[in-house]
Amino acid sequence: MIVLGDFKPMLAPYVEAARGAGDEVLVLAPEKANHFDIVTPGTPNGDAVADWIAANAFGSPIATPKPR
């Protein structure tokens, strides 16, 4: 599993190498993702990443807390 943001061009060779070796690679590339929002809970991309990881690693999405 890999999440692509600002560093997508630098990470693409790792994805290709893993797939070339026969590994399954799940890729998430949120729209307009940057280096920070993909790891920041409460942002649209951060919540999407957390749900994607939970669904793919654990089998079900997590409940995202609503802002107060």
PDB file of N, CA, C and O in Angstrom:
ATOM      1  N   MET A   1       0.840  -1.163   0.000  1.00  0.00           N
ATOM      2  CA  MET A   1       0.000   0.000   0.000  1.00  0.00           C
ATOM      3  C   MET A   1       0.892   1.235   0.000  1.00  0.00           C
ATOM      4  O   MET A   1       1.862   1.331   0.751  1.00  0.00           O
ATOM      5  N   ILE A   2       0.533   2.169  -0.861  1.00  0.00           N
ATOM      6  CA  ILE A   2       1.294   3.406  -0.931  1.00  0.00           C
ATOM      7  C   ILE A   2       0.344   4.552  -1.259  1.00  0.00           C
ATOM      8  O   ILE A   2      -0.577   4.412  -2.064  1.00  0.00           O
ATOM      9  N   VAL A   3       0.591   5.677  -0.620  1.00  0.00           N
ATOM     10  CA  VAL A   3      -0.184   6.893  -0.883  1.00  0.00           C
ATOM     11  C   VAL A   3       0.747   7.881  -1.566  1.00  0.00           C
ATOM     12  O   VAL A   3       1.829   8.191  -1.068  1.00  0.00           O
ATOM     13  N   LEU A   4       0.307   8.363  -2.708  1.00  0.00           N
ATOM     14  CA  LEU A   4       1.121   9.291  -3.487  1.00  0.00           C
ATOM     15  C   LEU A   4       0.608  10.712  -3.329  1.00  0.00           C
ATOM     16  O   LEU A   4      -0.584  10.978  -3.487  1.00  0.00           O
ATOM     17  N   GLY A   5       1.514  11.611  -3.017  1.00  0.00           N
ATOM     18  CA  GLY A   5       1.200  13.035  -2.917  1.00  0.00           C
ATOM     19  C   GLY A   5       2.212  13.804  -3.741  1.00  0.00           C
ATOM     20  O   GLY A   5       2.420  13.501  -4.916  1.00  0.00           O
ATOM     21  N   ASP A   6       2.843  14.799  -3.133  1.00  0.00           N
ATOM     22  CA  ASP A   6       3.834  15.625  -3.825  1.00  0.00           C
ATOM     23  C   ASP A   6       5.006  14.832  -4.394  1.00  0.00           C
ATOM     24  O   ASP A   6       5.590  15.230  -5.402  1.00  0.00           O
ATOM     25  N   PHE A   7       5.353  13.721  -3.761  1.00  0.00           N
ATOM     26  CA  PHE A   7       6.544  12.971  -4.162  1.00  0.00           C
ATOM     27  C   PHE A   7       6.229  11.815  -5.109  1.00  0.00           C
ATOM     28  O   PHE A   7       7.018  10.877  -5.229  1.00  0.00           O
ATOM     29  N   LYS A   8       5.091  11.878  -5.773  1.00  0.00           N
ATOM     30  CA  LYS A   8       4.666  10.816  -6.679  1.00  0.00           C
ATOM     31  C   LYS A   8       5.756  10.426  -7.684  1.00  0.00           C
ATOM     32  O   LYS A   8       6.000   9.234  -7.872  1.00  0.00           O
ATOM     33  N   PRO A   9       6.421  11.394  -8.339  1.00  0.00           N
ATOM     34  CA  PRO A   9       7.450  11.008  -9.309  1.00  0.00           C
ATOM     35  C   PRO A   9       8.605  10.208  -8.687  1.00  0.00           C
ATOM     36  O   PRO A   9       9.190   9.348  -9.346  1.00  0.00           O
ATOM     37  N   MET A  10       8.925  10.488  -7.440  1.00  0.00           N
ATOM     38  CA  MET A  10      10.025   9.776  -6.789  1.00  0.00           C
ATOM     39  C   MET A  10       9.610   8.394  -6.304  1.00  0.00           C
ATOM     40  O   MET A  10      10.459   7.518  -6.141  1.00  0.00           O
ATOM     41  N   LEU A  11       8.315   8.184  -6.070  1.00  0.00           N
ATOM     42  CA  LEU A  11       7.855   6.908  -5.547  1.00  0.00           C
ATOM     43  C   LEU A  11       7.449   5.923  -6.637  1.00  0.00           C
ATOM     44  O   LEU A  11       7.403   4.717  -6.397  1.00  0.00           O
ATOM     45  N   ALA A  12       7.157   6.427  -7.827  1.00  0.00           N
ATOM     46  CA  ALA A  12       6.712   5.559  -8.919  1.00  0.00           C
ATOM     47  C   ALA A  12       7.686   4.409  -9.209  1.00  0.00           C
ATOM     48  O   ALA A  12       7.228   3.293  -9.450  1.00  0.00           O
ATOM     49  N   PRO A  13       9.008   4.629  -9.196  1.00  0.00           N
ATOM     50  CA  PRO A  13       9.920   3.501  -9.450  1.00  0.00           C
ATOM     51  C   PRO A  13       9.807   2.381  -8.416  1.00  0.00           C
ATOM     52  O   PRO A  13      10.000   1.212  -8.750  1.00  0.00           O
ATOM     53  N   TYR A  14       9.497   2.724  -7.170  1.00  0.00           N
ATOM     54  CA  TYR A  14       9.337   1.701  -6.133  1.00  0.00           C
ATOM     55  C   TYR A  14       8.087   0.868  -6.390  1.00  0.00           C
ATOM     56  O   TYR A  14       8.091  -0.350  -6.214  1.00  0.00           O
ATOM     57  N   VAL A  15       7.014   1.546  -6.810  1.00  0.00           N
ATOM     58  CA  VAL A  15       5.779   0.836  -7.147  1.00  0.00           C
ATOM     59  C   VAL A  15       6.036  -0.112  -8.316  1.00  0.00           C
ATOM     60  O   VAL A  15       5.631  -1.274  -8.279  1.00  0.00           O
ATOM     61  N   GLU A  16       6.699   0.378  -9.335  1.00  0.00           N
ATOM     62  CA  GLU A  16       6.995  -0.442 -10.515  1.00  0.00           C
ATOM     63  C   GLU A  16       7.894  -1.622 -10.155  1.00  0.00           C
ATOM     64  O   GLU A  16       7.683  -2.731 -10.646  1.00  0.00           O
ATOM     65  N   ALA A  17       8.887  -1.398  -9.311  1.00  0.00           N
ATOM     66  CA  ALA A  17       9.792  -2.476  -8.912  1.00  0.00           C
ATOM     67  C   ALA A  17       9.050  -3.548  -8.115  1.00  0.00           C
ATOM     68  O   ALA A  17       9.260  -4.741  -8.336  1.00  0.00           O
ATOM     69  N   ALA A  18       8.195  -3.135  -7.202  1.00  0.00           N
ATOM     70  CA  ALA A  18       7.436  -4.095  -6.403  1.00  0.00           C
ATOM     71  C   ALA A  18       6.514  -4.921  -7.288  1.00  0.00           C
ATOM     72  O   ALA A  18       6.430  -6.141  -7.147  1.00  0.00           O
ATOM     73  N   ARG A  19       5.828  -4.252  -8.193  1.00  0.00           N
ATOM     74  CA  ARG A  19       4.947  -4.976  -9.114  1.00  0.00           C
ATOM     75  C   ARG A  19       5.759  -5.895 -10.023  1.00  0.00           C
ATOM     76  O   ARG A  19       5.342  -7.015 -10.317  1.00  0.00           O
ATOM     77  N   GLY A  20       6.911  -5.416 -10.461  1.00  0.00           N
ATOM     78  CA  GLY A  20       7.776  -6.240 -11.304  1.00  0.00           C
ATOM     79  C   GLY A  20       8.262  -7.493 -10.605  1.00  0.00           C
ATOM     80  O   GLY A  20       8.536  -8.508 -11.246  1.00  0.00           O
ATOM     81  N   ALA A  21       8.368  -7.416  -9.281  1.00  0.00           N
ATOM     82  CA  ALA A  21       8.791  -8.576  -8.493  1.00  0.00           C
ATOM     83  C   ALA A  21       7.614  -9.486  -8.150  1.00  0.00           C
ATOM     84  O   ALA A  21       7.778 -10.506  -7.481  1.00  0.00           O
ATOM     85  N   GLY A  22       6.419  -9.100  -8.619  1.00  0.00           N
ATOM     86  CA  GLY A  22       5.250  -9.929  -8.371  1.00  0.00           C
ATOM     87  C   GLY A  22       4.436  -9.560  -7.153  1.00  0.00           C
ATOM     88  O   GLY A  22       3.482 -10.257  -6.806  1.00  0.00           O
ATOM     89  N   ASP A  23       4.803  -8.469  -6.498  1.00  0.00           N
ATOM     90  CA  ASP A  23       4.057  -8.033  -5.315  1.00  0.00           C
ATOM     91  C   ASP A  23       2.798  -7.281  -5.733  1.00  0.00           C
ATOM     92  O   ASP A  23       2.783  -6.579  -6.745  1.00  0.00           O
ATOM     93  N   GLU A  24       1.746  -7.439  -4.940  1.00  0.00           N
ATOM     94  CA  GLU A  24       0.539  -6.656  -5.139  1.00  0.00           C
ATOM     95  C   GLU A  24       0.771  -5.290  -4.499  1.00  0.00           C
ATOM     96  O   GLU A  24       1.196  -5.210  -3.346  1.00  0.00           O
ATOM     97  N   VAL A  25       0.500  -4.232  -5.227  1.00  0.00           N
ATOM     98  CA  VAL A  25       0.677  -2.881  -4.707  1.00  0.00           C
ATOM     99  C   VAL A  25      -0.624  -2.121  -4.897  1.00  0.00           C
ATOM    100  O   VAL A  25      -1.094  -1.936  -6.019  1.00  0.00           O
ATOM    101  N   LEU A  26      -1.191  -1.689  -3.800  1.00  0.00           N
ATOM    102  CA  LEU A  26      -2.379  -0.833  -3.857  1.00  0.00           C
ATOM    103  C   LEU A  26      -1.896   0.608  -3.790  1.00  0.00           C
ATOM    104  O   LEU A  26      -1.078   0.959  -2.940  1.00  0.00           O
ATOM    105  N   VAL A  27      -2.403   1.433  -4.686  1.00  0.00           N
ATOM    106  CA  VAL A  27      -1.955   2.826  -4.768  1.00  0.00           C
ATOM    107  C   VAL A  27      -3.143   3.749  -4.604  1.00  0.00           C
ATOM    108  O   VAL A  27      -4.187   3.554  -5.227  1.00  0.00           O
ATOM    109  N   LEU A  28      -2.980   4.749  -3.767  1.00  0.00           N
ATOM    110  CA  LEU A  28      -3.963   5.816  -3.633  1.00  0.00           C
ATOM    111  C   LEU A  28      -3.261   7.120  -3.975  1.00  0.00           C
ATOM    112  O   LEU A  28      -2.216   7.435  -3.405  1.00  0.00           O
ATOM    113  N   ALA A  29      -3.826   7.870  -4.895  1.00  0.00           N
ATOM    114  CA  ALA A  29      -3.278   9.170  -5.292  1.00  0.00           C
ATOM    115  C   ALA A  29      -4.405  10.192  -5.217  1.00  0.00           C
ATOM    116  O   ALA A  29      -5.036  10.497  -6.229  1.00  0.00           O
ATOM    117  N   PRO A  30      -4.662  10.726  -4.018  1.00  0.00           N
ATOM    118  CA  PRO A  30      -5.755  11.681  -3.874  1.00  0.00           C
ATOM    119  C   PRO A  30      -5.562  12.913  -4.753  1.00  0.00           C
ATOM    120  O   PRO A  30      -4.440  13.360  -4.989  1.00  0.00           O
ATOM    121  N   GLU A  31      -6.676  13.446  -5.227  1.00  0.00           N
ATOM    122  CA  GLU A  31      -6.627  14.632  -6.069  1.00  0.00           C
ATOM    123  C   GLU A  31      -6.082  15.823  -5.275  1.00  0.00           C
ATOM    124  O   GLU A  31      -6.483  16.058  -4.136  1.00  0.00           O
ATOM    125  N   LYS A  32      -5.190  16.547  -5.875  1.00  0.00           N
ATOM    126  CA  LYS A  32      -4.584  17.753  -5.277  1.00  0.00           C
ATOM    127  C   LYS A  32      -3.928  17.467  -3.926  1.00  0.00           C
ATOM    128  O   LYS A  32      -3.910  18.327  -3.046  1.00  0.00           O
ATOM    129  N   ALA A  33      -3.387  16.250  -3.766  1.00  0.00           N
ATOM    130  CA  ALA A  33      -2.728  15.897  -2.506  1.00  0.00           C
ATOM    131  C   ALA A  33      -1.378  16.581  -2.415  1.00  0.00           C
ATOM    132  O   ALA A  33      -0.675  16.749  -3.411  1.00  0.00           O
ATOM    133  N   ASN A  34      -1.034  16.970  -1.199  1.00  0.00           N
ATOM    134  CA  ASN A  34       0.302  17.504  -0.970  1.00  0.00           C
ATOM    135  C   ASN A  34       0.987  16.652   0.094  1.00  0.00           C
ATOM    136  O   ASN A  34       0.448  15.636   0.533  1.00  0.00           O
ATOM    137  N   HIS A  35       2.151  17.068   0.492  1.00  0.00           N
ATOM    138  CA  HIS A  35       2.955  16.278   1.427  1.00  0.00           C
ATOM    139  C   HIS A  35       2.327  16.199   2.813  1.00  0.00           C
ATOM    140  O   HIS A  35       2.569  15.239   3.545  1.00  0.00           O
ATOM    141  N   PHE A  36       1.530  17.188   3.182  1.00  0.00           N
ATOM    142  CA  PHE A  36       1.008  17.249   4.545  1.00  0.00           C
ATOM    143  C   PHE A  36      -0.431  16.785   4.681  1.00  0.00           C
ATOM    144  O   PHE A  36      -0.764  16.097   5.646  1.00  0.00           O
ATOM    145  N   ASP A  37      -1.299  17.146   3.731  1.00  0.00           N
ATOM    146  CA  ASP A  37      -2.714  16.849   3.950  1.00  0.00           C
ATOM    147  C   ASP A  37      -3.036  15.365   3.908  1.00  0.00           C
ATOM    148  O   ASP A  37      -4.066  14.949   4.439  1.00  0.00           O
ATOM    149  N   ILE A  38      -2.185  14.558   3.293  1.00  0.00           N
ATOM    150  CA  ILE A  38      -2.466  13.123   3.254  1.00  0.00           C
ATOM    151  C   ILE A  38      -2.221  12.449   4.606  1.00  0.00           C
ATOM    152  O   ILE A  38      -2.629  11.306   4.811  1.00  0.00           O
ATOM    153  N   VAL A  39      -1.562  13.147   5.522  1.00  0.00           N
ATOM    154  CA  VAL A  39      -1.319  12.583   6.856  1.00  0.00           C
ATOM    155  C   VAL A  39      -1.970  13.420   7.954  1.00  0.00           C
ATOM    156  O   VAL A  39      -1.665  13.252   9.135  1.00  0.00           O
ATOM    157  N   THR A  40      -2.871  14.324   7.560  1.00  0.00           N
ATOM    158  CA  THR A  40      -3.508  15.204   8.532  1.00  0.00           C
ATOM    159  C   THR A  40      -4.980  14.833   8.696  1.00  0.00           C
ATOM    160  O   THR A  40      -5.788  15.101   7.807  1.00  0.00           O
ATOM    161  N   PRO A  41      -5.335  14.215   9.831  1.00  0.00           N
ATOM    162  CA  PRO A  41      -6.741  13.890  10.068  1.00  0.00           C
ATOM    163  C   PRO A  41      -7.587  15.164  10.050  1.00  0.00           C
ATOM    164  O   PRO A  41      -7.148  16.229  10.486  1.00  0.00           O
ATOM    165  N   GLY A  42      -8.790  15.029   9.544  1.00  0.00           N
ATOM    166  CA  GLY A  42      -9.690  16.176   9.497  1.00  0.00           C
ATOM    167  C   GLY A  42      -9.664  16.923   8.177  1.00  0.00           C
ATOM    168  O   GLY A  42     -10.547  17.737   7.903  1.00  0.00           O
ATOM    169  N   THR A  43      -8.645  16.651   7.347  1.00  0.00           N
ATOM    170  CA  THR A  43      -8.645  17.223   6.001  1.00  0.00           C
ATOM    171  C   THR A  43      -9.304  16.190   5.081  1.00  0.00           C
ATOM    172  O   THR A  43      -9.284  14.996   5.378  1.00  0.00           O
ATOM    173  N   PRO A  44      -9.883  16.639   3.977  1.00  0.00           N
ATOM    174  CA  PRO A  44     -10.511  15.659   3.080  1.00  0.00           C
ATOM    175  C   PRO A  44      -9.555  14.547   2.637  1.00  0.00           C
ATOM    176  O   PRO A  44      -9.929  13.374   2.639  1.00  0.00           O
ATOM    177  N   ASN A  45      -8.333  14.907   2.260  1.00  0.00           N
ATOM    178  CA  ASN A  45      -7.382  13.880   1.832  1.00  0.00           C
ATOM    179  C   ASN A  45      -6.909  13.025   3.002  1.00  0.00           C
ATOM    180  O   ASN A  45      -6.736  11.816   2.851  1.00  0.00           O
ATOM    181  N   GLY A  46      -6.700  13.628   4.152  1.00  0.00           N
ATOM    182  CA  GLY A  46      -6.287  12.854   5.326  1.00  0.00           C
ATOM    183  C   GLY A  46      -7.328  11.826   5.722  1.00  0.00           C
ATOM    184  O   GLY A  46      -6.995  10.684   6.035  1.00  0.00           O
ATOM    185  N   ASP A  47      -8.594  12.233   5.709  1.00  0.00           N
ATOM    186  CA  ASP A  47      -9.667  11.303   6.046  1.00  0.00           C
ATOM    187  C   ASP A  47      -9.791  10.207   4.990  1.00  0.00           C
ATOM    188  O   ASP A  47     -10.017   9.044   5.325  1.00  0.00           O
ATOM    189  N   ALA A  48      -9.643  10.576   3.714  1.00  0.00           N
ATOM    190  CA  ALA A  48      -9.722   9.589   2.636  1.00  0.00           C
ATOM    191  C   ALA A  48      -8.605   8.555   2.769  1.00  0.00           C
ATOM    192  O   ALA A  48      -8.828   7.364   2.554  1.00  0.00           O
ATOM    193  N   VAL A  49      -7.409   9.012   3.120  1.00  0.00           N
ATOM    194  CA  VAL A  49      -6.272   8.102   3.292  1.00  0.00           C
ATOM    195  C   VAL A  49      -6.526   7.156   4.474  1.00  0.00           C
ATOM    196  O   VAL A  49      -6.312   5.950   4.352  1.00  0.00           O
ATOM    197  N   ALA A  50      -6.973   7.685   5.597  1.00  0.00           N
ATOM    198  CA  ALA A  50      -7.234   6.846   6.772  1.00  0.00           C
ATOM    199  C   ALA A  50      -8.293   5.791   6.456  1.00  0.00           C
ATOM    200  O   ALA A  50      -8.137   4.628   6.828  1.00  0.00           O
ATOM    201  N   ASP A  51      -9.360   6.185   5.778  1.00  0.00           N
ATOM    202  CA  ASP A  51     -10.410   5.234   5.421  1.00  0.00           C
ATOM    203  C   ASP A  51      -9.900   4.190   4.433  1.00  0.00           C
ATOM    204  O   ASP A  51     -10.237   3.010   4.543  1.00  0.00           O
ATOM    205  N   TRP A  52      -9.090   4.621   3.470  1.00  0.00           N
ATOM    206  CA  TRP A  52      -8.543   3.703   2.469  1.00  0.00           C
ATOM    207  C   TRP A  52      -7.624   2.676   3.128  1.00  0.00           C
ATOM    208  O   TRP A  52      -7.696   1.487   2.818  1.00  0.00           O
ATOM    209  N   ILE A  53      -6.766   3.132   4.029  1.00  0.00           N
ATOM    210  CA  ILE A  53      -5.864   2.203   4.726  1.00  0.00           C
ATOM    211  C   ILE A  53      -6.680   1.224   5.563  1.00  0.00           C
ATOM    212  O   ILE A  53      -6.432   0.019   5.529  1.00  0.00           O
ATOM    213  N   ALA A  54      -7.647   1.736   6.310  1.00  0.00           N
ATOM    214  CA  ALA A  54      -8.457   0.858   7.154  1.00  0.00           C
ATOM    215  C   ALA A  54      -9.208  -0.176   6.321  1.00  0.00           C
ATOM    216  O   ALA A  54      -9.266  -1.350   6.688  1.00  0.00           O
ATOM    217  N   ALA A  55      -9.779   0.256   5.209  1.00  0.00           N
ATOM    218  CA  ALA A  55     -10.550  -0.656   4.367  1.00  0.00           C
ATOM    219  C   ALA A  55      -9.672  -1.716   3.721  1.00  0.00           C
ATOM    220  O   ALA A  55     -10.092  -2.863   3.574  1.00  0.00           O
ATOM    221  N   ASN A  56      -8.465  -1.346   3.338  1.00  0.00           N
ATOM    222  CA  ASN A  56      -7.600  -2.277   2.634  1.00  0.00           C
ATOM    223  C   ASN A  56      -6.706  -3.093   3.556  1.00  0.00           C
ATOM    224  O   ASN A  56      -6.332  -4.215   3.215  1.00  0.00           O
ATOM    225  N   ALA A  57      -6.361  -2.557   4.700  1.00  0.00           N
ATOM    226  CA  ALA A  57      -5.486  -3.289   5.617  1.00  0.00           C
ATOM    227  C   ALA A  57      -6.277  -4.088   6.647  1.00  0.00           C
ATOM    228  O   ALA A  57      -5.845  -5.152   7.090  1.00  0.00           O
ATOM    229  N   PHE A  58      -7.436  -3.562   7.020  1.00  0.00           N
ATOM    230  CA  PHE A  58      -8.196  -4.178   8.101  1.00  0.00           C
ATOM    231  C   PHE A  58      -9.573  -4.672   7.681  1.00  0.00           C
ATOM    232  O   PHE A  58     -10.249  -5.349   8.456  1.00  0.00           O
ATOM    233  N   GLY A  59      -9.996  -4.342   6.463  1.00  0.00           N
ATOM    234  CA  GLY A  59     -11.252  -4.858   5.959  1.00  0.00           C
ATOM    235  C   GLY A  59     -12.473  -3.977   6.132  1.00  0.00           C
ATOM    236  O   GLY A  59     -13.539  -4.302   5.610  1.00  0.00           O
ATOM    237  N   SER A  60     -12.347  -2.858   6.860  1.00  0.00           N
ATOM    238  CA  SER A  60     -13.506  -1.965   6.984  1.00  0.00           C
ATOM    239  C   SER A  60     -13.026  -0.548   7.245  1.00  0.00           C
ATOM    240  O   SER A  60     -12.016  -0.344   7.918  1.00  0.00           O
ATOM    241  N   PRO A  61     -13.757   0.441   6.708  1.00  0.00           N
ATOM    242  CA  PRO A  61     -13.351   1.837   6.940  1.00  0.00           C
ATOM    243  C   PRO A  61     -13.557   2.235   8.395  1.00  0.00           C
ATOM    244  O   PRO A  61     -14.398   1.675   9.099  1.00  0.00           O
ATOM    245  N   ILE A  62     -12.778   3.203   8.822  1.00  0.00           N
ATOM    246  CA  ILE A  62     -12.936   3.717  10.181  1.00  0.00           C
ATOM    247  C   ILE A  62     -13.954   4.846  10.147  1.00  0.00           C
ATOM    248  O   ILE A  62     -14.168   5.467   9.105  1.00  0.00           O
ATOM    249  N   ALA A  63     -14.561   5.102  11.256  1.00  0.00           N
ATOM    250  CA  ALA A  63     -15.495   6.232  11.346  1.00  0.00           C
ATOM    251  C   ALA A  63     -14.673   7.497  11.528  1.00  0.00           C
ATOM    252  O   ALA A  63     -13.855   7.591  12.443  1.00  0.00           O
ATOM    253  N   THR A  64     -14.893   8.463  10.659  1.00  0.00           N
ATOM    254  CA  THR A  64     -14.174   9.720  10.735  1.00  0.00           C
ATOM    255  C   THR A  64     -14.936  10.662  11.656  1.00  0.00           C
ATOM    256  O   THR A  64     -16.125  10.903  11.446  1.00  0.00           O
ATOM    257  N   PRO A  65     -14.257  11.204  12.686  1.00  0.00           N
ATOM    258  CA  PRO A  65     -14.966  12.120  13.595  1.00  0.00           C
ATOM    259  C   PRO A  65     -15.408  13.387  12.855  1.00  0.00           C
ATOM    260  O   PRO A  65     -14.700  13.903  11.991  1.00  0.00           O
ATOM    261  N   LYS A  66     -16.565  13.857  13.210  1.00  0.00           N
ATOM    262  CA  LYS A  66     -17.094  15.085  12.627  1.00  0.00           C
ATOM    263  C   LYS A  66     -16.520  16.283  13.363  1.00  0.00           C
ATOM    264  O   LYS A  66     -16.371  16.244  14.585  1.00  0.00           O
ATOM    265  N   PRO A  67     -16.191  17.364  12.629  1.00  0.00           N
ATOM    266  CA  PRO A  67     -15.678  18.574  13.295  1.00  0.00           C
ATOM    267  C   PRO A  67     -16.723  19.154  14.231  1.00  0.00           C
ATOM    268  O   PRO A  67     -17.925  19.070  13.980  1.00  0.00           O
ATOM    269  N   ARG A  68     -16.242  19.740  15.308  1.00  0.00           N
ATOM    270  CA  ARG A  68     -17.154  20.361  16.289  1.00  0.00           C
ATOM    271  C   ARG A  68     -17.368  21.796  15.981  1.00  0.00           C
ATOM    272  O   ARG A  68     -18.102  22.478  16.696  1.00  0.00           O
TER     273      ARG A  68
END
